[in-house]
Amino acid sequence: MVVSRSGRAIVVVLASCGLVASFMQTLVVPLIPVFPRLLNVPAADASWVVTVTLLAASVITPVSGRLGDLYGKRRMILVSLGLLIVGSVVSATTSALAFQILGRGLQGCAMGVIPLGISIMRDELPPERVGGAISLMSATLGVGGAIGLPVAAVIAENADWHVLFWAAAGLGLACALLIFTVVPESPLRTPAPFDYFGAFGLAAGLLCLLLPVVKGGTWGWTSARTLGLAAAAVVVLLGWGFYQLRRRDPLVDLRVSARRPVLFTNLASIMVGFALYAMALSFPQLLQAPASTGYGLGQTMVESGLTLAPNGLVMMLLSPVSARLIARFGPRPTLMSGALVIAAGYAFAIVLMDNALELITASVIVGAGVGIAYAAMPALIMGSVPVTETASANGLNSLMRSVGTAISSAVMAAMLAQLTISVGGMPVPSLSGFRATFAVAAFVALAGALLAALVPKTRTTPELVAA
């Protein structure tokens, strides 16, 4: 039976696809400690199974957004989910490192679903429902990872690890079928040729930029490989930017992206992405640290995942609240408020981190701030770009969040690796190390609030107002 194409059904289906796409980011996190043994490779090589997904997601979001504007957003969602399914099957049927990297890279391509889904909502829904729908879709960026972590941990502890990928393939197939039957194709298109050279240049520049950020701790921050790639990133991205400014139909309209509302929203997005990933990286380690440290709670990976699951639920539950805040006060104050709430959550964790309840409270506060901030970002973006460029603009905004998470993973990992104590002859992050990471995350969130304050004041556009 074909599901009715009601607005509510469209929102539910798109949000569900967003959850599945973001789930791919944390799918293998419970397996990180054992991947070297499972794949029979050194730990540095095994880390590529996680890194490649982040890199693929960063590259695909602006490219898929532009392709959606040109050839159809629904079509590109189906392509993204198709890549997710293929990648999941590849990873499910092998233990070879090369094929695992290939499969995980294809899974990362699913992240293009979220900016495309946000743009479809703006195109298809009545104006009074757009705000709440966008808030819900934006929340899936954090919710999928938070809820998926304990689910992945339970599967990893109780079944063969390949089952995780078969489950991902099944979820991707279910999402594709729902998109095909429920979500109509958006009639809004941009009649222009696709900038293949620009897409290649952006992908090359992003890889050169993000690889040293993610792998610098392993390669050495002053190694020739790290510094060489960083220098290449500067050269390639500057050349790409010059090329984009000269094209009539660029992949990314840098003139639009340089507008003050878009520019400062994207810069604030980097900060919020950083703050979100700081929690995802530091809180589980604190919860799983041995009780003999004097501060660790000695939880299993399943227990720590369940402890942090409420912050994802709070992000989801706050989506209608976020929409009302945007409608009442506008997206700019809402983004500022979200960043300030994130900073308050980390300040709470610095002072109160003695038991699971206190850490749950801190993670819920941070999650609430992320949910509020993530809802405001697309509202600011879409209020500042032409309607024919919403998918590509949202894709670029999602890229900025990915850049923030990549920088966060490098900074947080380096800090926790440097500030350690010895327990049973093994180094573990120290209490001062955790407090230092929380302080840095709070400072970055405050910087995000300051950048949001620099966004020009604008009236809330009718199509972004919630009911």
N, C-alpha and C positions, 0 to 999 in steps of 0.2 A: 504494500500500500504506500502510495506517495504521500509524504508528510506535507501538510498545508504550509504554504510559503508565507506564514504570518510573520510580523515583525519580531514577536517573541521567539519564535522558532529559529529565525535567522540569528538572533543574538545568542541563544543557547548553543547553537551549533558552532558558530564562530568562536565563542568563548571556550568551548570544549576543545576545539582544535588548537587554540592558543595554549591551553593547559598541557596538551600532549606535546606541543612543540617545545615549550619551556622545560618539560619533564626530561627531554633528551639531554639537557645541560647537566643534570645531576644523576642520570641513569646509572653511570658506572662509578660514582663517587664511593659507594661502600666497597668497591673492589680495588680501589687504588693501592692499599697496602699489599694485596696478594697478586696483583697483576704481573709482577716480575716472575713469580713462580708459575702462574697460569699460562703465561705466554713464553716462558723459558727465555727471557731476555733481561738485560740489565734494567735497573729502575729508571735510569735516564731515558732509555728507549721506550719503556712502557708508558712513561708520562705523555707520550705523543697521542695515546688513545684518548686522553682528556683534552690536550692542547688543540688537536686538529678540529674538534667540534667547535671550540671557541673561535678559531680562525675562520672556519667555514661560515659560521653564523655572522661574523663581522663583515665578511665579503658579500654574502648573499643578500643581506637586508636592503642596502641601497639599490643593488642591481635588480632584485625581484620587484621592488617598488616601482622602478622606472618601467620595467617590462609590463607590470600591471597597468600602468597608465597608458601604455601603448597598445597592448594586445588583449587586455581584459584581466581584471583582478581575480575573478573566480577561476579563470583558466590557470593563472599563475599559482594560486593556492593549490589546485589539483596537481600541478607539476611539482610543487614543493613537497606535498604529501607523498607523491609518487617516489621522489628521491629518498624520503624518509623510509618508505617501505622497502625499497631496494637495498638501502644501506643497512637496515635492520636484518634483512635476510642474509646479506653478505656476512655480517658479524655473527649471526646465529649459527652459521654453518662452518666456521673455521676457528682455529686457535693460532693462526699465523699472524704475526705482528703486522705485516704489510697489508693484509686484507682487513684486519681490524681497524687500522688507520683509515683505509678506504671507506669502510662501512660507517665509521663514526663521522668521517667528514661529510658523507651524504646525509647522515642524520642531522648534522648541524644546519643543513640547508632548509630544514623545516622552520627555522626562525623567521623566514620571510612571511610566514602565515600571519604573524601578529600585525605588522604595519598594513598589510593588504586587507586584513579583516577590519581594521579600524576605518580604512577608507571606504570599504563596502558599506559599513554602517552609516557613514555620512551620506553616501549616495542613495541608499535604499530606505532608510527609516524616516518617519515623520519627524519634523524638527524638534518636537517636544520630547522625543525619546532618544535623541542622539547622545545627549550628555551622559545619561546613565549607562547607555550601552558602551560608550567609549571608556568610561571609568572601569566597567567590568572587564573589558578586553585588555586594558592596560594593566589591570591587577594580575592577569594571568602570567605576566612576565616573572613575577615573584612567587605567585601561588603554586604554579606547576612544580617548580623546583623544591619548594618547602614541603608540599604534600608528597611529592614523588620520592623524596629521600628516604623516609621510613618504609615506604612500599618497596623500593628497590632493595633496601637492607633486609627486609623480611624474605624476599625472593632469593637473594644472594645467600642467606644463611640456611635456607631450607630446601633449595633445589639447585640443579646444575646451573652454572652462571650463564650459560647460553639461553636459558629460559627468559632472561631479561630482554634479550633482543627479539625473541619470538613474540613476547608480550608487546613490545614496541611496534613490531610489524602489524600485529592484530589491531592495536589502537590506531595506527596510521590508516589501515584499510577501512576501519569503521568510520573514521573522520572523513575520508575521501568519499565514501558512499553517502554520508549525510550531506556533505557539501554539494554533491552531484544532484541530490534529490530535493534539497531544501533551499539552498542559496541561489538566487538568480544572478545572472551576469550583469554587472553594472553597465549601463548604457554610456557612461562618460568615458571617452577615449581622447588621447592626444595624437592626432594624425601627424606622425613624424617617423623618420627612420631611427632604428636603435643604434646607439653609439657604441659599436663593438670595441673600437680602439680605446675609447674612454673607459669602458668596463674593464678591459685588460689592464689599463694603466692604474685604475683605482685598486684593483685586486693586487697588483704587484706592489703598489705603494703601501697598502694596508698590511700585506704580509711582511714587508721589510720593516714596518713600524712595530707590529705586534709581536713578531718572533723574538726580537731581543728583549722586549718587555716581559714576555712570558718565560723565556728560556735563559734570561740573563743570569739568574742565580745559579743555574747549572753550568753554563758556558764560562761564567766570569764576567762581571760588569765591565771590565777593562780589556777583555779579550778582543783579538782582531775580528773575530766573527761578529761579536755584539756591536762593536763600534762601526764596523764596515756596513752592517745591515742598517744601523741607525742613520749613517750618512747617506746610504742609498735611498732610504725612505724620504729624507729631506729633498734629495735631488729629484726623485721620481714624482713625489707629490707636488712639488713646485712646478715641474714640467707639465704634469697632468692638469693642474689648475690653470696654467697659461693656455693650454690647449682647450680646456672647457670654456674659457672666456671668449675664445675666438670662434667657437662653433655656434651655428644658428640653433641647433637642437641638441644641447648638451645632455649628457647623462645626469648630471647634477647642475642645476642652475645656480651657480655660485653668487650671482647678483641677488637672487632671492634669498639664498642662504646667508648672505652677508647683511641682510636687513636686521636691524637691532633686535626686534622681537625673536626672530628665528635664531640668530647668533647666540644671544645670551640664554635662550631656552636650551639650546644644544650644549652650551658650556655647563649650565646647571645640571643637565642630564648626565654628563660625565661624572660630576660629583655625587649625584644620587646613586648612580650605578656602582661607584667605588664604595659608598657607604653600605649598600645592600650586600655586596660580596664580602665585605669585611666581616659581617655577621656570619655568613655562610661558611667562612673559612675558620674563624677563631672560636665561635661558640661550640661547635662539635668537639674540637680539640680540648677545650676546657672541660666539657662534660665527660669526655672519655679519659682525661688525665688520671693517673693512679691516685687513689685516696692517700697514699703514703706521701704525696707531695705536700699535703697540708691544705690544699685548696681544690684539687681535682675531685670529681664525684665518682670516678671509676665506672661509668656507665658503658654498656655495650653500644655498638653502632645502631642497633634497633632502638634501644632506649633513648639514645641521644636524638635520633631522628624523630621519635614520637614527642620528645620534650620540646623540640623546635617546631613541630607541625602547627601548633596554634597560631604562630605568627602568619603563616600562609592563609589560614582560615580568616584571620582578622583582616588581611588585605582584601579578601573576597567580600566579607560582610560590610566593609567600609565603602565599597564602590558606590552604592546609592548615596551615602553620606557625602562622598567626594563630589558627586554630581551636583548635589544641592549646594555645597560650598561654592562650587564654580558658578552656579546660577545666581547665588546670593551676592557673592563678593567678587567674582571674576577669577579667571585662571591664574593670574599673576599672584595675588595674595594667597591663593590656595597652594601654589607651588612653594612659596616662601614658608607657609605654615607647615607643610609636609617636611621640608628640610629641617626646620626648627624642632619638630617632633622627633625626627631621627636623631638629632644631636642630643635631645633630652634622654632618649633611650640609652645611648652610649654613656652619658653622664651617670645615669642610674646604675649601669653595669659596673662602672669604675668603683662606685661606692658600695654597692650591694651585689655580691657575686658568691655568696657563701653556700647557697643551696639551690636545688633545682627550681623551686618556686620563684626565687629572685631572678634567676636567669630566664625563666619563662616570661616573667613580667617585663624584663628588659627587651627580650626578643619581640614580644607583642607590641611594645611601644615603638621599636624600630620598624616593625612590620606595618604598623598603622601609619607611620610617617611616609614609608615607601609607597603604600597604597594611595595615599592622598597626593603625593608628588607625582607619581606615575600617571594618575588620572588627569592632572592639570597639563602635562607636557603636550599631548596631542591636541588639546583644546587650544593652547597657545600657538602651536604650529599651524593648525588648520585655519585659525583666524587670521593668519598672516601670509598665506600662499594662495595662488590661484587654484580653483577647484579642480582643474585638470592635472595638478601636480601634487595632490594630497598623498598618493601612495609613495611616490619617490621621496617627498619631504618627510613622511613618517618613517620611511626606511632609513633615511639619513639620521633621524633622531634616535632610532633603535641602534644604529651603528654607534652613536655617541655613548649610549648606555653600555654597549659592549666594550668600547674602549675603556670606559671607567672600570668595568669588572676586570679587564685584563691588567690594567695598572694596579688595581687593588690586589689581585692575586700575587703579583710580583712583590709589592711593598709589604703586604701582610706576611707572606711566606719568609721574606728576608728578615723582617723584624723578629718573628717567632723563632727563626733559626739562629739568630744572633743572641737573643736574650734567653738563655737556657740555664737549667740546673741539672745535676746528675742524679738519677734515681736508679739504683741497681746497676750502676755502670752505664746506663743509657741516658743520653741527653733528652730532656723534655722542656717545652717552653716554661719559663718561670712566671710567677704571679706578676712581677713587674712588667714582663713582656706582654702579657695579656692586657694589663692596664694601659700600657703604652699604645697598643693597637687600638683599644677603645678610644683613647684620647685623640689619636690621629683621625679615626673615623668621625668622631664628633667635630673636630676642626674642619674636616672636608665638608661635612654636612652644613656647617655654618657658612663655609665659602659658597656652597650651593645656594643658600638663602640669600647671600649678598648678591650673587650673580642674578638670581631671580628678581631681586629688587631693582636691578638695572634694566629690566624689560620695561619698555614704555607702557604707561597705563592706557588701556583700551577698554571700550565697552564690550560686554559679552555679546557675541553675535547670536541671533535668534536660533540658528541651527545647532548651537552648542549648549543651549539651555536645557536643563533637565526639567521633567514635569514637576 
